C-alpha cells in the first residue's frame, strides 16, 4: 500500500511538470508549481521517514509495463527509504526557496516543467527493482537535470556545460548498462532479486565493481570523471543547483551502494576496498584544491561537492575492506560514517547553494571579487551562510564534524586489517582526509570573508537588500538541521541502523539513544565518545561568561580613534584582501604541483605611470591530458570516416553486406 502510494506521488510530480508547461502564462503559475511540489515532497519525506523509523519488511510491486514478459518492478526497503528521505528533504526545501527565488527567474518556461519531473526521476530511481526500470528512471533524471542546466541556453558557457553533461551522462549510463548485463548473467535475469541470487566469478565481480565506479562515479563527481560538474552546477538556477549538488549526486552514491553492497553480494575481495579508498582520497584532496582556486561562488561550491563525494567513498572503501575480512562491526562504523555524510552533505551543501542564490538574486553577481560587505544589508543570509560554512568545514558542534569524525574513527581501527597494503594505504588516505578538512576550512574562511565582510567592492554589492521570507525560511530550516544533527547525532545513527544492517549482514552499531546525556559512542566508552549537546552548552556558557567578564571589568571610558588600516589611509575597497590574494599562499604551495601554476609580475620602472600587473596562469591537468586528447581523437576519427556519407547506393549495399558477413563469421567463431 505504501509503495503504491509513493509511486502515485511520483506520477503526480510528473503531472505537476506537465502543468508547468502552461504555468508561466498565469500570474500565480510559478507559485502553484513550487507550492504543489513542496507539498508532495513533504508527504514523501514524512512517509519514508516514518517507514524507516518503524523498521518494517521490504515491500515489492510489479506493474505490467516496460519490457515484454518482464514488467516494471519496484521495491521499498531501508536503503531506498533513507535516500528517499535525502531526496525529498532537498526537494521540499528547494521548492520552498523557489517560492521566493522563482520571481527572479529569467526563463520560467524552461524551468517549471522540468523541476518536478527531475524530482520524480530521482524518486523513481530509488524505487526501481529491475535494470530496465532503474536505467529508464536514471535517464529520465539525467535528461530532466540537463534541461534545467540548459535553461539559460543562450549563454555559450551554459550551452557548453549542457553538452559536456550530456556526454558524461551517456557514458555513465552505458557503464551501468554493462554492469547490469553482467549481473543478469546468461539467463538474463534483469530483476534485482534474480541478480542477488546469481553466483559470479571474482573476475566478473571485479569488472562489475569497475563499471559501477565509472557509471555512478561519473554522476557523483569522482575524479577524473568530475569535469562536467563544475560547469553544469553553476549553469543551473540556484535552487536546481542545490538539488543537483546536494541530492542528485547522492542518487549516484545510492546506485553504487545498491550494485556493490547489495546486488554483487559475496565474495568481497579485500583489494576492492583499496581501490575505492584510493579514488575517494584523491577525489577529496583534488576537489578542495580546485575549489580554493575559484572566484565564482557556485563553481567553488561545485568543486566542494567533488571533495565531499570523495569523503563518502572513503567510508564506503573502508566498509568494503572490513567486510572482506569479516570485520562486520568495523564495517558498520565505516558504513554509518559514509551514510551520515550523505545526509550531512545534502543539508549543508543545499544551504550554501541557496545562500549563493540569495546573493545572486540581490546583486546579480557570483564573482567574489565584486561582492563584499553583504553582512550589513543581508544579515540573515550571512548568518545562514556562516552556519553552512562552519558545517562543511567540519567544525563542532555542527553535523559535518560528526560524520568526518566517524570516518576518522573507522580509519583509526584500520590497523586490525591483516593485509599490509591496506595497513599502509588507510593511514595515507587518513592524511589526505585531514588535509582536505583543513583546506576546506581555509576555503570557506575565504568564501564567507570575501563575500560578506569588509567593504562592498562594486555598486551592486553596496545596493544589495535582504532576500525574501520564503528563501530565508528555507535556509534556516537547513541551518537548524545542521545544528540538530550535530548535537544529537546518536538519533541519526539509530535511524541509519536498519540501512547499515541491510548492507552489512545484520551487523550495526549499538543503540545510541540510551547512552547517558545522548553521548555518541561509536567504538567504546574507553576509546572514543562525543557529546554534541554538552559541547554546545560549554560553548554557550563560556561565551556568556567571557562577555560578562568583559562588560563587568572593562573600562567605562569610551575611546575613539581611527581604525588601524595597515598603513593604507585610503578607504577604497581596493585596499582589501581579494579572493585571489587570499588563495595565493595555498596556490604557491600546492598549485605549482597540481595545477602547474605560474605567476608573471610586470612592474614598471620608477617614473613610469603604467600600472603594475600580476598574471596567474593555471592549468587543469586532468582536462588537458585526458579529455582534450580524447576529444581530439574523436574529431580526427570522425573526420576520417566523414567520406562515408558521400557513398553511392551500391557502396552502401556493399558495406552492409560486408558487415553482415563479418558478424556471421564472428558468431561461428564464438561457438
C-alpha positions as CSV (number, residue, x, y, z in Angstrom):
1,X,0.0,0.0,0.0
2,X,2.8,2.4,1.0
3,X,4.8,1.6,-2.1
4,X,1.8,2.1,-4.4
5,X,1.1,5.5,-2.8
6,X,4.7,6.6,-3.3
7,X,4.5,5.6,-7.0
8,X,1.3,7.6,-7.3
9,X,3.1,10.6,-5.7
10,X,5.8,10.3,-8.4
11,X,3.2,10.3,-11.1
12,X,1.6,13.4,-9.6
13,X,5.0,15.1,-9.7
14,X,5.1,14.3,-13.4
15,X,1.6,15.8,-13.8
16,X,2.8,19.0,-12.0
17,X,5.6,19.1,-14.5
18,X,3.1,18.9,-17.3
19,X,1.2,21.8,-15.8
20,X,4.5,23.7,-15.6
21,X,4.4,23.9,-19.4
22,X,1.5,26.3,-19.3
23,X,2.0,27.8,-15.8
24,X,4.1,30.8,-16.9
25,X,1.0,32.1,-18.7
26,X,-0.8,32.7,-15.4
27,X,0.2,35.3,-12.8
28,X,0.5,32.7,-9.9
29,X,1.5,29.8,-12.1
30,X,5.1,29.6,-10.8
31,X,3.9,29.8,-7.2
32,X,1.4,27.0,-7.8
33,X,4.0,24.7,-9.3
34,X,6.5,25.2,-6.4
35,X,3.9,25.1,-3.7
36,X,2.5,21.8,-5.1
37,X,6.0,20.3,-5.4
38,X,6.7,21.4,-1.8
39,X,3.5,19.6,-0.5
40,X,4.3,16.4,-2.5
41,X,7.9,16.3,-1.3
42,X,6.9,16.9,2.3
43,X,4.4,14.0,2.2
44,X,7.1,11.8,0.5
45,X,9.5,12.8,3.3
46,X,7.2,12.1,6.2
47,X,6.1,8.7,4.8
48,X,9.6,7.4,4.1
49,X,11.0,8.8,7.4
50,X,8.1,7.0,9.2
51,X,8.8,3.8,7.3
52,X,12.5,4.0,8.3
53,X,11.7,4.7,11.9
54,X,9.4,1.6,12.4
55,X,11.8,-0.7,10.5
56,X,9.3,-2.9,8.7
57,X,10.0,-5.5,6.0
58,X,10.6,-4.6,2.4
59,X,7.6,-4.0,0.0
60,X,7.6,-5.1,-3.6
61,X,5.3,-4.3,-6.6
62,X,5.2,-5.3,-10.2
63,X,3.5,-3.3,-12.9
64,X,2.6,-4.6,-16.4
65,X,4.7,-2.1,-18.2
66,X,8.2,-1.9,-19.6
67,X,9.9,-4.7,-21.4
68,X,7.7,-7.7,-22.6
69,X,7.4,-10.5,-20.1
70,X,9.4,-8.6,-17.6
71,X,7.2,-5.7,-16.4
72,X,8.5,-2.9,-14.1
73,X,9.5,-4.0,-10.6
74,X,9.5,-1.5,-7.7
75,X,10.7,-2.1,-4.1
76,X,10.9,-0.1,-0.9
77,X,13.5,-1.2,1.6
78,X,15.6,0.5,4.3
79,X,18.3,1.6,1.8
80,X,15.9,3.2,-0.7
81,X,13.8,4.7,2.2
82,X,16.9,6.5,3.5
83,X,17.8,8.0,0.2
84,X,14.2,8.9,-0.4
85,X,14.4,11.0,2.8
86,X,17.5,12.7,1.4
87,X,15.9,13.4,-2.0
88,X,12.6,14.7,-0.7
89,X,14.1,16.8,2.1
90,X,16.2,18.5,-0.5
91,X,13.2,18.8,-2.9
92,X,10.9,20.3,-0.2
93,X,13.5,22.9,0.9
94,X,14.4,23.8,-2.7
95,X,10.7,24.2,-3.6
96,X,10.2,26.4,-0.5
97,X,13.2,28.6,-1.5
98,X,11.9,28.8,-5.1
99,X,8.6,30.3,-4.0
100,X,10.5,33.5,-3.5
101,X,13.5,33.0,-5.7
102,X,11.4,31.9,-8.7
103,X,10.2,35.5,-9.1
104,X,13.7,36.4,-10.3
105,X,13.9,33.6,-12.9
106,X,14.5,34.9,-16.4
107,X,13.1,31.9,-18.2
108,X,10.4,30.2,-16.0
109,X,9.0,28.4,-19.1
110,X,12.3,26.4,-19.2
111,X,12.4,25.6,-15.5
112,X,8.9,24.9,-14.3
113,X,8.1,21.8,-16.5
114,X,11.4,20.1,-15.6
115,X,11.8,20.8,-11.9
116,X,9.0,18.4,-10.7
117,X,10.0,15.9,-13.4
118,X,13.6,15.9,-12.2
119,X,12.4,15.2,-8.7
120,X,10.1,12.4,-10.0
121,X,13.0,10.8,-11.8
122,X,15.2,10.7,-8.7
123,X,12.4,9.1,-6.7
124,X,11.8,6.5,-9.3
125,X,15.5,5.6,-9.5
126,X,15.3,4.8,-5.7
127,X,12.2,2.7,-6.0
128,X,13.2,0.7,-9.1
129,X,13.8,-3.0,-8.6
130,X,15.0,-4.1,-12.0
131,X,17.6,-3.0,-14.5
132,X,15.2,-1.6,-17.1
133,X,13.2,0.5,-14.6
134,X,16.4,1.7,-12.9
135,X,18.1,2.8,-16.2
136,X,14.8,4.3,-17.5
137,X,14.4,6.4,-14.4
138,X,18.2,7.2,-14.4
139,X,18.0,8.5,-17.9
140,X,14.8,10.5,-17.1
141,X,16.6,12.0,-14.2
142,X,19.6,12.9,-16.3
143,X,17.5,14.4,-19.1
144,X,15.4,16.4,-16.6
145,X,18.5,17.9,-15.0
146,X,20.1,18.5,-18.4
147,X,17.1,20.6,-19.5
148,X,17.4,22.6,-16.3
149,X,21.1,23.2,-16.9
150,X,20.2,24.4,-20.4
151,X,17.5,26.8,-19.0
152,X,19.7,29.8,-20.0
153,X,20.9,28.2,-23.2
154,X,21.8,31.4,-25.0
155,X,24.8,31.8,-22.7
156,X,27.6,30.0,-24.6
157,X,29.1,28.8,-21.3
158,X,25.8,27.2,-20.3
159,X,25.5,25.5,-23.7
160,X,29.0,24.0,-23.4
161,X,28.1,22.8,-19.8
162,X,25.0,21.2,-21.1
163,X,26.8,19.4,-23.9
164,X,29.5,18.1,-21.7
165,X,27.0,17.0,-19.1
166,X,25.0,15.1,-21.7
167,X,28.1,13.3,-23.0
168,X,29.2,12.3,-19.4
169,X,25.7,11.2,-18.6
170,X,25.5,8.9,-21.6
171,X,28.9,7.5,-20.7
172,X,27.8,6.7,-17.2
173,X,24.5,5.1,-18.4
174,X,26.5,2.9,-20.8
175,X,28.8,1.7,-17.9
176,X,25.7,0.9,-15.7
177,X,24.0,-0.9,-18.6
178,X,27.1,-3.1,-19.0
179,X,27.3,-3.7,-15.2
180,X,23.6,-4.8,-15.1
181,X,24.2,-7.0,-18.1
182,X,27.0,-8.8,-16.2
183,X,24.9,-9.1,-13.1
184,X,22.0,-10.5,-15.1
185,X,24.2,-13.4,-16.4
186,X,23.5,-15.7,-19.3
187,X,19.9,-16.2,-18.2
188,X,19.1,-12.6,-18.5
189,X,17.5,-12.1,-15.1
190,X,17.1,-8.3,-15.1
191,X,15.1,-8.3,-11.9
192,X,17.3,-7.3,-8.9
193,X,16.0,-10.3,-6.9
194,X,17.4,-12.6,-9.7
195,X,20.7,-10.7,-9.7
196,X,21.1,-11.2,-6.0
197,X,20.9,-15.0,-6.5
198,X,23.5,-15.2,-9.2
199,X,26.9,-16.5,-8.4
200,X,29.7,-14.6,-10.1
201,X,33.4,-15.3,-10.5
202,X,35.8,-13.0,-8.8
203,X,36.9,-11.6,-12.2
204,X,33.4,-10.7,-13.3
205,X,32.6,-9.3,-9.9
206,X,35.7,-7.0,-10.1
207,X,34.6,-5.9,-13.6
208,X,31.1,-5.0,-12.2
209,X,32.8,-3.0,-9.5
210,X,34.8,-1.1,-12.1
211,X,31.7,-0.4,-14.2
212,X,29.8,0.7,-11.1
213,X,32.6,3.1,-10.2
214,X,32.6,4.5,-13.7
215,X,28.8,4.7,-14.1
216,X,27.9,6.0,-10.6
217,X,31.1,7.9,-10.2
218,X,30.6,9.9,-13.4
219,X,27.3,11.1,-12.0
220,X,28.6,11.6,-8.4
221,X,31.7,13.5,-9.5
222,X,34.6,11.2,-8.7
223,X,37.9,12.3,-10.1
224,X,38.7,12.1,-13.0
225,X,35.0,11.9,-14.0
226,X,34.1,15.2,-12.4
227,X,34.8,17.5,-15.3
228,X,31.1,18.2,-16.1
229,X,30.1,19.1,-12.5
230,X,31.8,22.5,-12.0
231,X,30.3,23.6,-15.3
232,X,26.8,22.2,-15.1
233,X,26.0,23.1,-11.4
234,X,26.7,26.8,-11.7
235,X,24.8,27.0,-15.1
236,X,21.5,25.8,-13.5
237,X,19.2,28.1,-11.4
238,X,20.3,28.2,-7.8
239,X,17.5,26.0,-6.4
240,X,18.3,23.5,-9.1
241,X,22.0,23.7,-8.3
242,X,21.1,22.8,-4.7
243,X,19.3,19.7,-5.9
244,X,22.0,18.7,-8.4
245,X,24.8,19.1,-5.9
246,X,23.1,18.1,-2.7
247,X,20.7,15.5,-3.9
248,X,21.4,14.1,-7.4
249,X,24.9,13.2,-6.5
250,X,23.5,11.1,-3.6
251,X,21.3,9.2,-6.0
252,X,24.5,8.3,-7.8
253,X,26.0,7.1,-4.5
254,X,22.9,5.1,-4.0
255,X,23.4,3.4,-7.4
256,X,27.0,2.4,-6.4
257,X,25.8,1.1,-3.0
258,X,22.9,-0.8,-4.5
259,X,25.1,-2.6,-7.0
260,X,28.3,-3.2,-4.9
261,X,26.9,-3.8,-1.5
262,X,23.5,-5.4,-2.4
263,X,23.4,-7.0,-5.8
264,X,27.0,-8.3,-6.0
265,X,26.9,-9.9,-2.6
266,X,29.7,-12.3,-1.7
267,X,32.5,-12.8,-2.2
268,X,34.0,-9.4,-1.5
269,X,37.8,-9.2,-2.3
270,X,39.9,-7.1,0.1
271,X,41.5,-5.1,-2.7
272,X,38.1,-3.7,-3.7
273,X,38.2,-1.5,-0.6
274,X,41.7,-0.4,-1.5
275,X,40.6,0.8,-5.0
276,X,37.6,2.7,-3.7
277,X,39.6,4.2,-0.8
278,X,42.4,5.5,-3.1
279,X,39.8,7.0,-5.5
280,X,38.0,8.6,-2.6
281,X,41.1,10.1,-1.0
282,X,42.4,11.6,-4.3
283,X,38.9,12.9,-5.1
284,X,38.7,14.6,-1.7
285,X,42.0,16.4,-1.9
286,X,41.8,17.5,-5.6
287,X,38.2,18.7,-5.1
288,X,39.1,21.1,-2.3
289,X,42.3,22.3,-4.1
290,X,40.2,23.0,-7.2
291,X,37.7,24.9,-5.0
292,X,40.4,27.1,-3.4
293,X,41.4,28.4,-6.8
294,X,37.9,29.6,-7.7
295,X,36.5,33.1,-7.5
296,X,33.0,32.1,-8.7
297,X,30.9,31.1,-5.6
298,X,28.9,28.5,-7.4
299,X,31.9,26.9,-9.0
300,X,33.6,26.9,-5.6
301,X,30.7,25.0,-4.1
302,X,30.5,22.6,-7.1
303,X,34.1,21.6,-6.5
304,X,33.4,21.1,-2.9
305,X,30.8,18.6,-3.9
306,X,33.7,16.7,-5.5
307,X,35.6,16.8,-2.2
308,X,32.6,15.6,-0.1
309,X,31.8,12.8,-2.6
310,X,35.5,11.7,-2.0
311,X,34.9,11.6,1.8
312,X,31.8,9.4,1.3
313,X,33.7,7.0,-0.9
314,X,36.5,6.8,1.7
315,X,33.9,5.5,4.1
316,X,32.5,3.0,1.5
317,X,36.0,1.8,0.7
318,X,36.7,1.2,4.4
319,X,33.5,-0.8,4.7
320,X,34.4,-3.0,1.7
321,X,37.8,-3.7,3.2
322,X,36.4,-4.6,6.6
323,X,33.7,-6.8,5.1
324,X,36.2,-8.7,3.0
325,X,38.0,-9.6,6.3
326,X,34.7,-10.4,8.1
327,X,35.1,-7.5,10.5
328,X,31.5,-6.5,10.4
329,X,31.4,-4.2,13.4
330,X,34.2,-2.1,11.9
331,X,32.3,-2.2,8.6
332,X,29.2,-1.0,10.3
333,X,31.1,2.0,11.7
334,X,32.5,2.9,8.2
335,X,29.1,2.5,6.5
336,X,27.5,4.6,9.2
337,X,30.1,7.4,8.6
338,X,29.5,7.3,4.9
339,X,25.7,7.3,5.1
340,X,25.8,10.0,7.8
341,X,27.9,12.2,5.5
342,X,25.5,11.6,2.6
343,X,22.8,13.2,4.8
344,X,25.0,15.9,6.1
345,X,26.4,16.9,2.7
346,X,22.9,17.1,1.2
347,X,21.9,19.5,4.1
348,X,24.8,21.9,4.3
349,X,25.6,22.0,0.5
350,X,21.9,22.7,-0.3
351,X,22.1,25.5,2.4
352,X,25.2,27.0,0.8
353,X,23.8,26.9,-2.8
354,X,20.6,28.5,-1.6
355,X,22.6,31.2,0.2
356,X,24.5,31.8,-3.0
357,X,21.2,32.1,-4.8
358,X,20.1,34.7,-2.4
359,X,23.3,36.7,-3.0
360,X,22.9,36.3,-6.8
361,X,19.2,37.5,-6.6
362,X,20.3,40.5,-4.5
363,X,23.3,41.5,-6.5
364,X,23.3,39.7,-9.8
365,X,26.9,38.6,-9.1
366,X,28.6,35.3,-8.3
367,X,32.2,36.7,-8.6
368,X,33.5,37.2,-5.0
369,X,35.8,39.9,-6.3
370,X,32.7,42.1,-7.0
371,X,31.0,41.4,-3.6
372,X,31.9,42.2,0.0
373,X,30.2,43.9,2.9
374,X,27.0,41.9,2.4
375,X,26.7,41.2,6.1
376,X,25.2,44.7,6.6
377,X,22.4,44.7,4.1
378,X,21.8,40.8,4.3
379,X,22.5,39.8,7.9
380,X,20.2,36.8,8.0
381,X,21.6,35.4,4.7
382,X,25.1,36.0,6.1
383,X,24.2,34.1,9.3
384,X,22.7,31.1,7.4
385,X,25.7,31.0,5.1
386,X,28.1,31.2,8.1
387,X,26.4,28.1,9.6
388,X,26.7,26.2,6.4
389,X,30.3,27.3,6.0
390,X,31.1,26.0,9.5
391,X,29.3,22.8,8.9
392,X,31.1,22.0,5.7
393,X,34.4,22.9,7.4
394,X,33.7,20.1,9.9
395,X,33.6,22.4,12.9
396,X,31.7,21.2,16.1
397,X,29.0,21.2,17.2
398,X,27.6,21.1,13.6
399,X,26.8,18.0,11.6
400,X,29.8,18.0,9.2
401,X,32.1,17.4,12.2
402,X,30.3,14.2,13.3
403,X,30.4,12.3,10.0
404,X,34.1,13.2,9.3
405,X,34.9,12.3,12.9
406,X,33.2,8.9,12.5
407,X,35.3,8.4,9.3
408,X,38.4,9.1,11.3
409,X,37.3,6.6,13.9
410,X,37.0,4.0,11.2
411,X,40.4,4.9,9.9
412,X,41.9,4.6,13.4
413,X,40.7,1.0,13.8
414,X,42.1,0.0,10.4
415,X,45.4,-1.5,11.9
416,X,43.3,-4.5,12.6
417,X,43.2,-5.3,8.9
418,X,45.5,-8.2,8.1
419,X,46.7,-7.0,4.6
420,X,49.9,-5.0,4.7
421,X,48.9,-3.0,1.6
422,X,45.8,-1.7,3.5
423,X,47.9,-1.1,6.6
424,X,49.8,1.5,4.6
425,X,47.1,2.8,2.3
426,X,44.4,3.6,5.0
427,X,46.7,5.9,7.1
428,X,47.8,7.6,3.9
429,X,44.1,8.2,2.9
430,X,43.5,9.4,6.5
431,X,46.3,12.0,6.0
432,X,44.6,13.1,2.7
433,X,41.3,13.4,4.6
434,X,42.9,15.5,7.3
435,X,44.5,17.7,4.6
436,X,41.2,18.2,2.8
437,X,39.4,19.1,6.0
438,X,42.0,21.8,6.8
439,X,41.9,23.2,3.3
440,X,38.1,23.2,3.3
441,X,38.1,25.4,6.4
442,X,40.5,27.8,4.7
443,X,38.4,27.8,1.6
444,X,35.2,28.8,3.5
445,X,37.0,31.5,5.5
446,X,37.8,32.9,2.1
447,X,34.3,32.4,0.7
448,X,32.5,33.9,3.7
449,X,35.0,36.6,4.4
450,X,35.4,37.9,0.9
451,X,31.6,37.8,0.2
452,X,30.1,39.1,3.4
453,X,32.8,41.0,5.3
454,X,34.8,44.2,4.5
455,X,33.5,46.9,2.2
456,X,31.4,46.5,-0.9
457,X,33.7,46.1,-4.0
458,X,31.0,47.1,-6.5
459,X,27.9,49.3,-6.7
460,X,25.6,46.2,-6.9
461,X,27.1,44.9,-3.6
462,X,26.6,48.3,-2.0
463,X,22.9,48.4,-3.1
464,X,22.0,44.8,-2.1
465,X,18.9,44.1,0.0
466,X,17.9,41.1,2.2
467,X,16.2,38.3,0.4
468,X,12.5,37.3,0.7
469,X,11.0,35.4,3.6
470,X,10.5,32.1,1.7
471,X,14.2,31.9,0.9
472,X,15.2,32.8,4.4
473,X,12.8,30.2,5.9
474,X,14.3,27.5,3.6
475,X,17.9,28.4,4.5
476,X,17.2,28.4,8.3
477,X,15.4,25.1,8.1
478,X,18.6,23.6,6.7
479,X,20.7,25.6,9.2
480,X,18.6,24.2,12.0
481,X,19.1,20.6,10.7
482,X,22.9,21.2,10.6
483,X,22.7,22.1,14.3
484,X,20.3,19.3,15.4
485,X,22.2,16.6,13.5
486,X,25.4,17.9,15.1
487,X,24.2,18.0,18.7
488,X,22.0,14.8,18.6
489,X,24.0,12.6,16.2
490,X,23.0,9.4,18.1
491,X,19.4,9.7,17.0
492,X,20.6,9.9,13.4
493,X,22.8,6.9,13.8
494,X,19.9,4.9,15.3
495,X,17.9,5.9,12.3
496,X,20.6,4.6,10.0
497,X,20.8,1.3,11.8
498,X,18.4,-0.6,9.6
499,X,20.2,0.6,6.5
500,X,23.6,-0.5,7.8
501,X,22.1,-3.8,8.9
502,X,20.7,-4.5,5.4
503,X,24.1,-3.8,3.8
504,X,26.3,-5.4,6.4
505,X,24.9,-8.9,7.1
506,X,22.7,-7.6,10.0
507,X,25.7,-6.0,11.9
508,X,25.1,-2.4,13.0
509,X,26.3,0.0,15.7
510,X,24.9,-0.3,19.2
511,X,21.9,1.7,20.0
512,X,22.9,5.3,20.8
513,X,19.7,6.9,22.2
514,X,20.1,5.0,25.5
515,X,23.6,6.5,26.2
516,X,23.8,9.0,29.1
517,X,23.4,12.6,28.0
518,X,22.8,11.3,24.5
519,X,26.6,10.6,24.2
520,X,27.7,9.2,20.8
521,X,29.9,6.1,21.4
522,X,30.8,4.5,18.1
523,X,33.6,2.2,19.2
524,X,33.6,2.1,23.0
525,X,33.4,4.4,26.0
526,X,37.1,4.0,26.8
527,X,38.2,4.6,23.2
528,X,36.1,7.3,21.8
529,X,32.9,9.3,22.6
530,X,31.4,12.6,21.6
531,X,28.6,14.6,23.2
532,X,27.4,17.4,20.9
533,X,24.9,18.6,23.5
534,X,27.4,19.1,26.3
535,X,29.8,20.7,23.8
536,X,27.2,23.2,22.7
537,X,26.3,24.0,26.4
538,X,30.0,24.6,27.1
539,X,30.4,26.9,24.1
540,X,27.3,28.9,25.1
541,X,28.3,29.2,28.7
542,X,31.9,30.0,28.1
543,X,30.9,32.7,25.6
544,X,28.4,34.1,28.0
545,X,31.0,34.2,30.9
546,X,33.5,35.9,28.6
547,X,31.0,38.5,27.6
548,X,30.0,39.1,31.2
549,X,33.6,39.5,32.3
550,X,34.4,41.9,29.6
551,X,31.4,44.1,30.3
552,X,31.9,43.8,34.1
553,X,35.5,44.6,34.4
554,X,36.3,46.6,31.2
555,X,36.9,50.3,31.4
556,X,33.8,52.5,31.1
557,X,35.7,55.2,29.4
558,X,34.9,55.5,25.7
559,X,37.9,56.0,23.4
560,X,37.5,56.7,19.7
561,X,40.2,56.7,17.1
562,X,40.9,55.8,13.5
563,X,40.8,52.1,12.8
564,X,44.2,50.6,12.0
565,X,44.4,50.5,8.3
566,X,47.7,48.5,7.8
567,X,49.4,51.7,6.6
568,X,46.8,52.5,3.9
569,X,44.9,55.7,4.6
570,X,42.6,55.2,1.7
571,X,39.1,53.9,2.4
572,X,38.9,52.3,-1.0
573,X,37.8,48.7,-1.1
574,X,40.8,48.1,-3.4
575,X,43.0,48.0,-0.3
576,X,41.2,44.9,1.0
577,X,42.1,41.3,0.6
578,X,40.7,39.7,-2.5
579,X,39.8,36.1,-3.3
580,X,42.9,35.8,-5.3
581,X,45.2,37.2,-2.7
582,X,43.6,35.0,0.0
583,X,44.3,31.9,-2.1
584,X,47.8,32.9,-3.1
585,X,49.8,31.2,-0.4
586,X,48.0,27.9,-0.9
587,X,48.3,28.3,-4.7
588,X,52.0,28.7,-4.3
589,X,52.3,25.6,-2.1
590,X,50.0,23.2,-4.0
591,X,49.2,24.9,-7.3
592,X,52.7,24.7,-8.7
593,X,52.4,20.9,-8.5
594,X,48.8,20.2,-9.1
595,X,47.8,23.0,-11.5
596,X,51.3,24.0,-12.8
597,X,50.6,27.5,-11.6
598,X,52.8,30.3,-12.9
599,X,52.8,33.9,-11.8
600,X,54.1,36.8,-14.0
601,X,54.7,40.2,-12.4
602,X,55.0,43.2,-14.6
603,X,56.5,46.1,-12.6
604,X,57.1,49.4,-14.4
605,X,60.3,51.2,-13.7
606,X,60.3,54.3,-11.4
607,X,58.7,57.3,-13.1
608,X,56.6,55.2,-15.4
609,X,52.8,55.8,-15.0
610,X,51.7,52.4,-16.2
611,X,50.1,50.1,-13.6
612,X,51.7,47.0,-12.3
613,X,50.3,43.7,-13.4
614,X,50.1,40.3,-11.8
615,X,49.1,37.5,-14.2
616,X,48.3,34.0,-12.8
617,X,48.3,31.0,-15.2
618,X,46.6,27.8,-14.1
619,X,46.2,24.5,-15.9
620,X,43.8,21.7,-15.4
621,X,45.9,18.6,-15.9
622,X,43.0,16.2,-16.0
623,X,41.2,18.1,-18.7
624,X,44.3,18.8,-20.7
625,X,45.9,15.4,-20.5
626,X,42.8,13.1,-20.6
627,X,39.8,14.8,-22.1
628,X,41.4,17.1,-24.7
629,X,43.4,14.3,-26.4
630,X,40.3,12.1,-26.2
631,X,38.1,14.8,-27.9
632,X,40.8,15.4,-30.5
633,X,40.9,11.7,-31.3
634,X,37.2,11.6,-31.7
635,X,37.3,14.6,-34.1
636,X,40.1,13.0,-36.1
637,X,38.4,9.6,-36.4
638,X,35.0,11.2,-37.3
639,X,36.8,13.4,-39.9
640,X,38.4,10.3,-41.4
641,X,35.1,8.5,-41.7
642,X,33.3,11.6,-42.9
643,X,33.6,10.4,-46.5
644,X,31.1,7.6,-45.8
645,X,28.2,10.0,-46.1
646,X,29.1,10.6,-49.7
647,X,29.0,6.9,-50.8
648,X,26.7,5.8,-53.6
649,X,23.9,3.3,-53.0
650,X,26.0,0.4,-54.4
651,X,28.8,1.2,-52.0
652,X,26.3,1.4,-49.1
653,X,24.9,-2.0,-50.0
654,X,28.4,-3.5,-50.3
655,X,29.3,-2.1,-46.9
656,X,26.2,-3.6,-45.3
657,X,26.8,-6.9,-46.9
658,X,30.4,-6.9,-45.7
659,X,29.4,-6.1,-42.2
660,X,26.8,-8.9,-42.2
661,X,29.5,-11.4,-43.3
662,X,31.8,-10.3,-40.5
663,X,29.1,-10.7,-37.9
664,X,28.2,-14.2,-39.1
665,X,31.9,-15.2,-39.0
666,X,32.1,-13.8,-35.5
667,X,29.1,-15.9,-34.4
668,X,30.6,-19.0,-35.9
669,X,34.0,-18.4,-34.2
670,X,32.3,-17.6,-30.9
671,X,30.5,-21.0,-30.9
